[in-house]
């Protein structure tokens, strides 16, 4: 697989957002593990998780434990090549809602829990999941600084942030800050300023929900391959690939800083996503993809 860098770590250009394996609509545990192994077999070496990726209130860390179980079954050399990125600062009460808690004491406890569940001495990439409006940004980011200094985490990231927050975090974390994770997709492109700032600062940019606007998959409905609803679908039909592959290839073409983290609930989905690392779009194709899509997959204009 084509490679990208996050800090001083090299990873496959396509990562896996493991959240769908643990939240509502998740597959059974066997299928979840098979999907994780399929990702690793396809060359995925970035696994993105979080302590809050679970369904029921008593399942804190469900997703982290799945990731740890999958990695434990792989050879040591292969495990060493995988960057596990987890997050702290959000919660799930079990009623479908999400909470936010950016207090330093919470982040320190959350990191300790993640270390235990992942079975590691230091987390490769630990990310602040979301700014907490009730906690000064510098205090939340300062907790990441403490975790770096204590050797609990090897690198830090921030998620769901604006340009000002990125710059402030950079001041506090210095080179310890290596990644920004914001929503970005064919349908949602409002984080382009944050993407460009990340690129200028030498930070990786990890788009979450990167397939927004391309939710109907040819893996579910092969007939969708012939539906010309958008330029992504039309290019996919010509190339003989899925619209999802075109969407991920488009993201990779935006910047060398981009490492998409598409989700998957089954092996076929992540294999299809991983194949996007080998799809290089032509300038004319990229120009045709310049118009944002609506969440339904239609041109937004």
PyMOL commands that set and color helices and strands:
alter all, ss='L'
color gray80, all
select helices_A, chain A and resi 18-21+29-41+62-72+76-80+104-118+137-149+163-176+192-201+222-226+231-239+243-254+267-278+283-288
alter helices_A, ss='H'
color red, helices_A
select strands_A, chain A and resi 3-6+9-12+14-17+46-48+83-88+90-91+99-100+125-128+156-159+177-181+204-205+260-263
alter strands_A, ss='S'
color yellow, strands_A
deselect
rebuild
show_as cartoon
